[in-house]
Amino acid sequence: MHVVVVGSGMAGLTCALALQAGGADVTVLEGGQRLGGRARTVRSAFQHGRYVESGAEWIDTDHHRMRGLLDRYGLTLQGVGQEWTTIRRMLFRDGRMHAVDEIRSLDPSVDEQLGRLEDAFERIADGIDDPARPDLHPDAAHHDERSVADVAAEVDLGELASLFARRNSQGEFAAEQREVSSLFVAQQRAQMRVHGIEGTVRAHRLEGGLDGLVQRLAADLVPGTVRLGETVRRVQWDDDGVQVHTDLGVHVGAHVVLACSLVPLRSVQFTPELPVPLARAIRELGYGTVTKTALQFESRRWPEGYATTSLPAQRVYEPTVDQRDEESDSGVLMAYAGGDGGRKLAVLDEPARIAAVADDLRAMYDLTEAPIGAFSRAWSNEPRYGGSYAAYGPGQVTAHWDVLRRPCGPIRLAGEAVATWTGYLEGAVESGERAAGEILGTV
Ligand SMILES: Cc1cc2nc3c(=O)[nH]c(=O)nc-3n(C[C@H](O)[C@H](O)[C@H](O)COP(=O)(O)OP(=O)(O)OC[C@H]3O[C@@H](n4cnc5c(N)ncnc54)[C@H](O)[C@@H]3O)c2cc1C
């Protein structure tokens, strides 16, 4: 049995490995010239051996498939990790950096207000029996049509809590609160409950960079499996199989797994056309925007830990906090800008984005040194991604969740957008392994 897999991100690679382990003959078509997709470590922009993740960065406590892969390849997590908290962690406002304790004195009830918002999602999550089917919530239509902004308006947040809640949506979903379905947020909370994680999640970076994992996965594939520079333009299908057309030729298979963002699929021609609900879901599903901009300095002149700011940089942290050596005290500061702020930065070219973030960093940390390295990536500008990761918008869980996860003849979707762990590396792996299991008849 020959299977064509489109995309060499974590979903495509893990799908291809599982298919090959089950005896299938696999071709992976990758439009770009590198493997890994949104797992993309940047080294060349930096000095002193520092490296930074331009896409996925964190592996959470409950990401068991990812942790299983690290164990398989003897890879280790870095440092003590980071706790995911809504108040993250210092606050730069009115020209001054406030330490975490001072934030509470600015508004003593800020935790209680944010707790009310979180409780509202937890109550919706109570109605989700199976996080793989949030669309079966008894009141699904009602919660799905309400956005996170609608729920936030009801719990009545003060100015400070509103800023933290907005930054949380821009960071976690890469989208504004109005763009995210409250049922989608509740689905994510329900998913965490299944894994026994309620409240705080801890997350770690991969020691040595995520590209190390990508290389190991690729090395386990049968040689010649991946064909780089083959962008899929057309998929011709019937009950017997598929012909997948790229600029360089045609690949025939019994099945195709489309393991990529839905945005590039919008310009792939399907013959015959896909059924209307599936075509609509592919066309409409919401995607967040993240612009990550990182600047390296010769020495670390900033306090450790996340800082939230009302400036365009949104949230600033040091991704190199655990990269320490005798040779140099150099470190990198990263600005993670999502939603409207991410889109605003994305319209600038890379040097202008770096300059804009440099201004913010100077204001926040009184930095006087010039940076010695920098890069910025606006994921929404990249045609093979078209955004950062899926964010189901109001009405989209009930309309699209199930249809995106069902096979259509020989065509299956994989990738984070169609996983239970939507938006994560874990989801990419989950979806890739599921698609392979369905084809092999093992799930
Ligand atoms: C800024 C950012 C931060 C993130 N942070 C985290 C994090 O901290 N933790 C976490 O777990 N996840 C994070 N994620 C999400 C994570 O990166 C993704 O969930 C995961 O990498 C997606 O993998 P995938 O295989 O589904 O898709 P992709 O990685 O997008 O792979 C799809 C591949 O398909 C290729 N392709 C697309 N169209 C075509 C075509 N027509 N023909 C051929 N090839 C094509 C693409 O070039 C790409 O290589 C982040 C993502 C971003 C963008």
Ligand as a Chemical Component Dictionary entry (heavy atoms), coordinates in Angstrom:
data_LIG
# 
_chem_comp.id                   LIG 
_chem_comp.type                 NON-POLYMER 
_chem_comp.pdbx_formal_charge   0 
_chem_comp.three_letter_code    LIG 
# 
loop_
_chem_comp_atom.comp_id 
_chem_comp_atom.atom_id 
_chem_comp_atom.alt_atom_id 
_chem_comp_atom.type_symbol 
_chem_comp_atom.charge 
_chem_comp_atom.model_Cartn_x 
_chem_comp_atom.model_Cartn_y 
_chem_comp_atom.model_Cartn_z 
_chem_comp_atom.pdbx_ordinal 
LIG C1  C1  C 0 4.970 31.042 16.973 1  
LIG C2  C2  C 0 4.520 29.673 17.353 2  
LIG C3  C3  C 0 4.687 29.238 18.659 3  
LIG C4  C4  C 0 4.273 27.963 19.028 4  
LIG N1  N1  N 0 4.531 27.524 20.298 5  
LIG C5  C5  C 0 4.283 26.248 20.619 6  
LIG C6  C6  C 0 4.732 25.723 21.848 7  
LIG O1  O1  O 0 5.385 26.409 22.633 8  
LIG N2  N2  N 0 4.444 24.420 22.142 9  
LIG C7  C7  C 0 3.768 23.617 21.269 10 
LIG O2  O2  O 0 3.544 22.443 21.586 11 
LIG N3  N3  N 0 3.360 24.085 20.067 12 
LIG C8  C8  C 0 3.609 25.375 19.724 13 
LIG N4  N4  N 0 3.256 25.842 18.496 14 
LIG C9  C9  C 0 2.455 24.987 17.615 15 
LIG C10 C10 C 0 3.297 23.938 16.895 16 
LIG O3  O3  O 0 4.368 24.560 16.259 17 
LIG C11 C11 C 0 2.428 23.254 15.863 18 
LIG O4  O4  O 0 1.278 22.723 16.500 19 
LIG C12 C12 C 0 3.129 22.103 15.143 20 
LIG O5  O5  O 0 4.478 22.376 14.873 21 
LIG C13 C13 C 0 2.357 21.852 13.867 22 
LIG O6  O6  O 0 2.876 20.729 13.191 23 
LIG P1  P1  P 0 2.123 20.190 11.900 24 
LIG O7  O7  O 0 2.866 19.002 11.472 25 
LIG O8  O8  O 0 0.674 20.071 12.217 26 
LIG O9  O9  O 0 2.221 21.347 10.822 27 
LIG P2  P2  P 0 3.494 22.124 10.237 28 
LIG O10 O10 O 0 4.584 22.173 11.230 29 
LIG O11 O11 O 0 2.953 23.408 9.705  30 
LIG O12 O12 O 0 3.984 21.217 9.028  31 
LIG C14 C14 C 0 3.330 21.238 7.789  32 
LIG C15 C15 C 0 4.338 21.179 6.649  33 
LIG O13 O13 O 0 3.587 21.148 5.436  34 
LIG C16 C16 C 0 4.265 21.917 4.467  35 
LIG N5  N5  N 0 3.268 22.309 3.460  36 
LIG C17 C17 C 0 2.261 23.209 3.572  37 
LIG N6  N6  N 0 1.549 23.279 2.441  38 
LIG C18 C18 C 0 2.098 22.392 1.577  39 
LIG C19 C19 C 0 1.786 21.996 0.227  40 
LIG N7  N7  N 0 0.773 22.515 -0.450 41 
LIG N8  N8  N 0 2.577 21.048 -0.344 42 
LIG C20 C20 C 0 3.620 20.490 0.325  43 
LIG N9  N9  N 0 3.951 20.847 1.582  44 
LIG C21 C21 C 0 3.191 21.775 2.213  45 
LIG C22 C22 C 0 4.851 23.055 5.242  46 
LIG O14 O14 O 0 5.956 23.620 4.568  47 
LIG C23 C23 C 0 5.258 22.382 6.564  48 
LIG O15 O15 O 0 6.592 21.939 6.536  49 
LIG C24 C24 C 0 3.670 27.115 18.089 50 
LIG C25 C25 C 0 3.507 27.546 16.763 51 
LIG C26 C26 C 0 3.933 28.807 16.403 52 
LIG C27 C27 C 0 3.778 29.241 14.971 53 
# 
loop_
_chem_comp_bond.comp_id 
_chem_comp_bond.atom_id_1 
_chem_comp_bond.atom_id_2 
_chem_comp_bond.value_order 
_chem_comp_bond.pdbx_ordinal 
LIG C1  C2  SING 1  
LIG C2  C3  SING 2  
LIG C2  C26 DOUB 3  
LIG C3  C4  DOUB 4  
LIG C4  N1  SING 5  
LIG C4  C24 SING 6  
LIG N1  C5  DOUB 7  
LIG C5  C6  SING 8  
LIG C5  C8  SING 9  
LIG C6  O1  DOUB 10 
LIG C6  N2  SING 11 
LIG N2  C7  SING 12 
LIG C7  O2  DOUB 13 
LIG C7  N3  SING 14 
LIG N3  C8  DOUB 15 
LIG C8  N4  SING 16 
LIG N4  C9  SING 17 
LIG N4  C24 SING 18 
LIG C9  C10 SING 19 
LIG C10 O3  SING 20 
LIG C10 C11 SING 21 
LIG C11 O4  SING 22 
LIG C11 C12 SING 23 
LIG C12 O5  SING 24 
LIG C12 C13 SING 25 
LIG C13 O6  SING 26 
LIG O6  P1  SING 27 
LIG P1  O7  DOUB 28 
LIG P1  O8  SING 29 
LIG P1  O9  SING 30 
LIG O9  P2  SING 31 
LIG P2  O10 DOUB 32 
LIG P2  O11 SING 33 
LIG P2  O12 SING 34 
LIG O12 C14 SING 35 
LIG C14 C15 SING 36 
LIG C15 O13 SING 37 
LIG C15 C23 SING 38 
LIG O13 C16 SING 39 
LIG C16 N5  SING 40 
LIG C16 C22 SING 41 
LIG N5  C17 SING 42 
LIG N5  C21 SING 43 
LIG C17 N6  DOUB 44 
LIG N6  C18 SING 45 
LIG C18 C19 SING 46 
LIG C18 C21 DOUB 47 
LIG C19 N7  SING 48 
LIG C19 N8  DOUB 49 
LIG N8  C20 SING 50 
LIG C20 N9  DOUB 51 
LIG N9  C21 SING 52 
LIG C22 O14 SING 53 
LIG C22 C23 SING 54 
LIG C23 O15 SING 55 
LIG C24 C25 DOUB 56 
LIG C25 C26 SING 57 
LIG C26 C27 SING 58 
# 
